[in-house]
Amino acid sequence: MRSDRGDDSGRWSSEELLLRVAWYYYKDELTQDEIARRLSMSRASVGRLLDRARKVGLVSINLNTEYLDAFELSGELRRVFGLAEALVVPDHEKEPVDHHALNARIGLGGAQFMSTHLRPGGSLGVGWGETVSRVIAATAFGAVGPVHMVTLTGGVEGYLQTILSSQGEVTSEAYTSATVIPSPIMASTPALAAALREEPTIQQVLTQACGVEHALVGVGTPTADATIVHLGYLNAEDARGLRERGVVGDILGQFFDADGHVVDLPIHDRRIGIDLADLTSIPKVVGVAGGLHKAEAILGALHGGFLDVLVTNELVAIRLLELERRRPGRKKPA
């Protein structure tokens, strides 16, 4: 173990180092000895940093989002992609092989953002996908106050109602409520989807969805292990066909290419939900997605201007900036 004088902590700003130590200790539940080894510093230094983090207000019950923005990567993402805000969750040296574990980690970051940005009486549009469900499950709605959730697509009702009911009396006392689209995200045929979209109940929810203050969405990929494939809406051959058409990702079941252009696909005729174009009417669209396997999909979403806020992990933030620098014809920011 190195002394304080020979440690590697000089690579980071003081606020970023505080965040890194606090996250490892309070969120990842590493011991002070484990953090000291990871950051090549003494255990005493870790203890002093944790004490300082509490004194300056970085650590209370939750991590203060203002300090999360202290990551240089967060600032770079905002500057390069024109985001309103970015939250970068610290990584270990490598991403976990288990994507579910990574989604849970991103979910904690998204929940932190939601807990500090939602306001009593506010409205939240909810997309579908595992990472979005992780955010909802981890958000302390009881501390926020009355929030009304509206689903942005079909297919969300199952996990949303399960999450809300699992929180029992806390949820009811926190006045959390939800209006859902009572349908799958994809109907079996275009004709059935068209008929469902004509239903007055579904039309009312779609109208409400376009008028929410915040929207929470995930970013999917056209791969055989994607959530949309696991749930049976597509099969592995369908996913391969999408890639051949230049698709890099999807949000709310609408697929787009590397430049963020929605690709004209027959599958879109089976969708039930708001369109990506409708996101422009929502003041703040928060995208939660991580994992290097999703980097190109997230980049396409950023090029399409679908997101105002991005919550992702550190390695993906680095990859996004690298990919953007290599992009042919990219103009240097002023």
C-alpha positions as CSV (number, residue, x, y, z in Angstrom):
1,M,0.0,0.0,0.0
2,R,1.3,3.4,-0.9
3,S,1.6,6.5,1.3
4,D,-0.6,9.5,0.6
5,R,2.4,11.2,-1.1
6,G,2.7,8.5,-3.7
7,D,-1.0,7.8,-4.4
8,D,-2.8,8.0,-7.8
9,S,-5.6,10.3,-6.5
10,G,-4.0,13.3,-8.3
11,R,-5.7,12.1,-11.5
12,W,-9.0,13.4,-10.3
13,S,-10.3,16.7,-9.0
14,S,-11.0,16.9,-5.3
15,E,-14.8,16.8,-5.8
16,E,-14.5,13.9,-8.2
17,L,-12.3,12.0,-5.7
18,L,-14.9,12.6,-3.0
19,L,-17.6,11.3,-5.2
20,R,-15.6,8.2,-6.2
21,V,-14.8,7.3,-2.6
22,A,-18.4,8.0,-1.4
23,W,-19.9,5.9,-4.2
24,Y,-17.6,2.9,-3.6
25,Y,-18.4,3.0,0.2
26,Y,-22.1,3.8,0.3
27,K,-23.4,2.4,-2.9
28,D,-21.0,-0.4,-3.7
29,E,-20.5,-1.2,0.0
30,L,-16.8,-1.7,-0.4
31,T,-14.7,-1.6,2.8
32,Q,-12.3,1.3,3.4
33,D,-9.4,-1.2,2.9
34,E,-10.8,-2.3,-0.4
35,I,-11.3,1.4,-1.5
36,A,-7.7,2.2,-0.4
37,R,-6.3,-0.6,-2.5
38,R,-8.5,0.3,-5.5
39,L,-7.4,4.0,-5.4
40,S,-3.8,3.3,-4.3
41,M,-4.0,5.4,-1.1
42,S,-3.9,4.7,2.6
43,R,-6.9,3.6,4.6
44,A,-6.6,6.7,6.7
45,S,-6.9,8.9,3.6
46,V,-10.1,7.1,2.7
47,G,-11.5,7.7,6.2
48,R,-10.7,11.4,6.0
49,L,-12.3,11.6,2.5
50,L,-15.5,9.9,3.8
51,D,-15.6,12.3,6.8
52,R,-15.2,15.3,4.5
53,A,-17.9,14.0,2.1
54,R,-20.3,14.0,5.0
55,K,-19.2,17.5,6.2
56,V,-19.6,19.2,2.9
57,G,-23.0,17.6,2.2
58,L,-22.0,15.2,-0.5
59,V,-23.4,12.4,1.6
60,S,-26.7,12.7,3.3
61,I,-29.3,10.0,2.7
62,N,-28.5,10.1,-1.0
63,L,-25.6,11.3,-3.1
64,N,-26.0,14.9,-4.0
65,T,-26.6,15.2,-7.8
66,E,-24.6,18.4,-7.9
67,Y,-21.5,16.5,-6.9
68,L,-22.3,13.7,-9.4
69,D,-22.1,16.4,-12.1
70,A,-18.5,17.1,-10.9
71,F,-17.2,14.3,-13.0
72,E,-15.3,15.8,-15.9
73,L,-16.9,13.2,-18.1
74,S,-20.3,14.6,-17.2
75,G,-19.2,18.0,-18.4
76,E,-17.7,16.6,-21.5
77,L,-20.9,14.7,-22.4
78,R,-23.0,17.9,-21.8
79,R,-20.7,20.0,-24.0
80,V,-20.1,17.6,-26.8
81,F,-23.7,16.4,-27.2
82,G,-25.6,19.5,-26.1
83,L,-27.2,17.7,-23.1
84,A,-28.9,19.7,-20.3
85,E,-27.5,17.3,-17.8
86,A,-25.4,14.1,-17.6
87,L,-24.9,11.7,-14.7
88,V,-22.0,9.3,-14.9
89,V,-22.0,6.4,-12.5
90,P,-18.4,5.4,-11.4
91,D,-17.1,2.1,-12.7
92,H,-14.8,-0.5,-11.4
93,E,-11.9,-1.4,-13.6
94,K,-14.1,-3.5,-15.8
95,E,-17.8,-3.7,-16.5
96,P,-19.6,-6.6,-14.9
97,V,-20.2,-9.5,-17.2
98,D,-23.8,-9.7,-15.9
99,H,-25.7,-7.0,-17.7
100,H,-28.5,-7.2,-15.1
101,A,-26.0,-6.2,-12.4
102,L,-24.9,-3.2,-14.5
103,N,-28.5,-2.2,-15.2
104,A,-29.1,-2.3,-11.4
105,R,-26.1,0.0,-11.0
106,I,-27.4,2.4,-13.6
107,G,-30.8,2.2,-12.0
108,L,-29.3,3.6,-8.7
109,G,-27.9,6.5,-10.6
110,G,-31.2,7.2,-12.4
111,A,-33.1,6.9,-9.1
112,Q,-30.8,9.4,-7.6
113,F,-31.5,11.8,-10.4
114,M,-35.2,11.3,-10.2
115,S,-35.3,11.7,-6.4
116,T,-33.6,15.1,-6.7
117,H,-35.4,16.5,-9.8
118,L,-39.0,15.3,-9.4
119,R,-41.2,17.8,-7.5
120,P,-44.4,17.2,-5.6
121,G,-47.4,17.3,-7.9
122,G,-45.2,16.5,-10.9
123,S,-45.7,14.0,-13.7
124,L,-43.4,11.4,-15.0
125,G,-43.7,9.5,-18.3
126,V,-42.4,6.0,-18.0
127,G,-40.9,4.0,-20.9
128,W,-40.3,0.3,-20.8
129,G,-37.3,-1.9,-20.3
130,E,-35.3,-3.4,-17.5
131,T,-33.1,-0.4,-16.7
132,V,-36.2,1.9,-16.5
133,S,-37.9,-0.6,-14.1
134,R,-34.7,-0.6,-12.0
135,V,-34.9,3.2,-11.7
136,I,-38.6,3.2,-10.7
137,A,-38.0,0.4,-8.1
138,A,-35.1,2.3,-6.5
139,T,-36.6,5.8,-6.5
140,A,-37.7,7.1,-3.1
141,F,-41.1,8.4,-4.1
142,G,-42.0,8.8,-0.5
143,A,-39.4,11.5,-0.1
144,V,-40.5,13.3,-3.3
145,G,-44.2,13.6,-2.6
146,P,-47.2,13.3,-4.9
147,V,-46.0,12.1,-8.4
148,H,-48.3,10.9,-11.2
149,M,-46.8,8.4,-13.6
150,V,-48.0,7.9,-17.1
151,T,-46.8,5.1,-19.4
152,L,-45.4,6.2,-22.7
153,T,-46.0,2.8,-24.4
154,G,-47.8,-0.4,-23.9
155,G,-46.0,-3.2,-22.1
156,V,-45.2,-1.2,-19.0
157,E,-48.2,-2.0,-16.9
158,G,-46.9,-5.3,-15.7
159,Y,-43.7,-4.2,-14.0
160,L,-44.9,-0.7,-13.1
161,Q,-47.9,-2.0,-11.1
162,T,-45.8,-4.8,-9.6
163,I,-43.2,-2.2,-8.3
164,L,-45.8,0.1,-6.9
165,S,-47.7,-2.7,-5.1
166,S,-44.5,-4.1,-3.7
167,Q,-43.9,-0.8,-1.9
168,G,-47.1,-1.2,0.0
169,E,-48.3,1.5,2.3
170,V,-45.3,3.7,1.6
171,T,-46.5,4.2,-1.9
172,S,-50.1,4.9,-1.0
173,E,-49.1,7.4,1.6
174,A,-46.6,9.0,-0.9
175,Y,-49.6,9.6,-3.3
176,T,-47.8,7.9,-6.1
177,S,-50.3,7.0,-8.9
178,A,-50.1,5.7,-12.4
179,T,-52.1,5.8,-15.6
180,V,-51.2,3.0,-17.9
181,I,-51.7,2.0,-21.5
182,P,-53.5,-1.3,-21.2
183,S,-51.8,-3.1,-24.1
184,P,-48.5,-4.7,-25.1
185,I,-45.9,-2.5,-26.7
186,M,-46.3,-4.5,-29.9
187,A,-49.6,-5.9,-31.2
188,S,-49.6,-9.1,-33.1
189,T,-50.7,-7.4,-36.3
190,P,-50.7,-3.8,-37.7
191,A,-54.5,-4.0,-37.9
192,L,-54.9,-4.9,-34.3
193,A,-52.5,-2.1,-33.3
194,A,-54.4,0.4,-35.3
195,A,-57.7,-0.7,-33.7
196,L,-56.2,-0.4,-30.2
197,R,-54.8,3.1,-30.9
198,E,-58.4,4.1,-31.8
199,E,-59.7,3.1,-28.4
200,P,-60.6,6.2,-26.4
201,T,-58.9,5.0,-23.2
202,I,-55.6,4.5,-25.0
203,Q,-55.9,7.8,-26.9
204,Q,-56.4,9.6,-23.6
205,V,-53.3,8.0,-22.1
206,L,-51.2,8.9,-25.2
207,T,-52.4,12.5,-24.9
208,Q,-51.4,12.6,-21.2
209,A,-48.0,11.0,-22.0
210,C,-47.1,13.8,-24.4
211,G,-47.8,16.4,-21.6
212,V,-45.7,15.0,-18.8
213,E,-42.9,17.1,-17.3
214,H,-40.3,14.4,-17.2
215,A,-39.9,11.2,-19.3
216,L,-37.8,8.2,-18.3
217,V,-36.7,6.0,-21.2
218,G,-34.2,3.2,-21.9
219,V,-32.2,2.6,-25.0
220,G,-32.4,-0.8,-26.6
221,T,-30.2,-2.7,-29.1
222,P,-31.2,-4.9,-32.1
223,T,-29.4,-8.0,-30.7
224,A,-30.4,-11.5,-29.9
225,D,-30.1,-10.8,-26.1
226,A,-32.2,-7.6,-26.2
227,T,-35.2,-7.2,-23.9
228,I,-37.5,-6.9,-26.8
229,V,-36.3,-10.3,-28.1
230,H,-36.5,-11.9,-24.6
231,L,-40.1,-10.8,-24.3
232,G,-41.0,-12.3,-27.6
233,Y,-41.8,-9.2,-29.6
234,L,-39.0,-10.0,-32.0
235,N,-36.8,-13.1,-32.6
236,A,-33.1,-13.3,-33.3
237,E,-33.7,-13.4,-37.0
238,D,-35.7,-10.2,-36.8
239,A,-32.9,-8.5,-34.9
240,R,-30.4,-9.5,-37.5
241,G,-32.6,-8.1,-40.2
242,L,-32.8,-4.8,-38.3
243,R,-29.0,-4.6,-38.1
244,E,-28.8,-5.2,-41.9
245,R,-31.1,-2.2,-42.4
246,G,-28.7,0.0,-40.5
247,V,-30.6,0.0,-37.1
248,V,-28.3,0.6,-34.1
249,G,-30.9,1.0,-31.3
250,D,-34.5,1.8,-30.3
251,I,-36.3,4.0,-27.8
252,L,-39.9,3.2,-26.9
253,G,-39.9,0.4,-29.6
254,Q,-39.0,2.8,-32.4
255,F,-35.7,1.9,-34.2
256,F,-33.2,4.4,-35.4
257,D,-29.8,4.5,-37.3
258,A,-26.4,5.8,-36.3
259,D,-27.4,9.4,-37.2
260,G,-30.5,9.2,-35.1
261,H,-32.9,8.9,-38.0
262,V,-36.0,6.7,-37.4
263,V,-35.8,3.9,-39.9
264,D,-39.0,3.1,-41.9
265,L,-39.9,-0.4,-40.7
266,P,-43.1,-2.5,-40.9
267,I,-42.7,-3.3,-37.2
268,H,-43.4,0.3,-36.3
269,D,-47.0,-0.3,-37.6
270,R,-47.5,-2.7,-34.7
271,R,-46.3,-0.3,-32.0
272,I,-48.6,1.2,-29.4
273,G,-47.1,4.3,-27.7
274,I,-46.0,7.8,-28.4
275,D,-43.5,8.4,-31.2
276,L,-39.9,9.6,-30.7
277,A,-41.0,12.9,-32.4
278,D,-43.5,13.4,-29.5
279,L,-40.5,13.5,-27.0
280,T,-39.8,17.0,-28.2
281,S,-42.9,18.3,-26.4
282,I,-41.6,16.9,-23.1
283,P,-39.5,19.4,-21.2
284,K,-36.9,16.9,-19.9
285,V,-36.3,13.4,-21.4
286,V,-34.0,11.3,-19.2
287,G,-32.3,8.3,-20.9
288,V,-30.9,5.6,-18.7
289,A,-28.6,3.1,-20.4
290,G,-25.2,1.6,-19.9
291,G,-22.9,-1.2,-21.0
292,L,-20.3,-1.0,-23.8
293,H,-22.6,-3.2,-25.9
294,K,-25.0,-0.2,-26.0
295,A,-22.5,2.5,-26.9
296,E,-23.5,2.8,-30.6
297,A,-27.2,2.7,-29.7
298,I,-26.8,5.5,-27.1
299,L,-24.7,7.5,-29.6
300,G,-27.4,7.2,-32.2
301,A,-30.0,8.4,-29.6
302,L,-27.8,11.4,-28.8
303,H,-27.3,12.2,-32.5
304,G,-31.1,12.1,-32.9
305,G,-31.6,14.6,-30.1
306,F,-34.0,12.3,-28.3
307,L,-32.5,12.9,-24.9
308,D,-32.0,15.9,-22.7
309,V,-30.4,14.0,-19.8
310,L,-28.2,10.9,-20.0
311,V,-27.5,8.5,-17.1
312,T,-24.8,6.0,-18.0
313,N,-21.7,4.4,-16.6
314,E,-18.1,5.6,-16.8
315,L,-16.7,3.3,-19.4
316,V,-19.6,4.0,-21.8
317,A,-19.1,7.8,-21.3
318,I,-15.5,7.4,-22.3
319,R,-16.5,5.3,-25.3
320,L,-19.1,7.7,-26.5
321,L,-16.6,10.6,-26.5
322,E,-14.1,8.5,-28.3
323,L,-16.6,7.4,-31.0
324,E,-17.7,11.0,-31.5
325,R,-14.2,12.2,-31.9
326,R,-13.6,9.6,-34.6
327,R,-16.9,10.4,-36.4
328,P,-16.2,11.4,-40.0
329,G,-17.0,15.0,-40.7
330,R,-17.6,15.9,-37.1
331,K,-17.3,19.6,-36.5
332,K,-15.3,20.7,-33.5
333,P,-17.4,22.4,-30.8
334,A,-17.0,26.2,-30.6
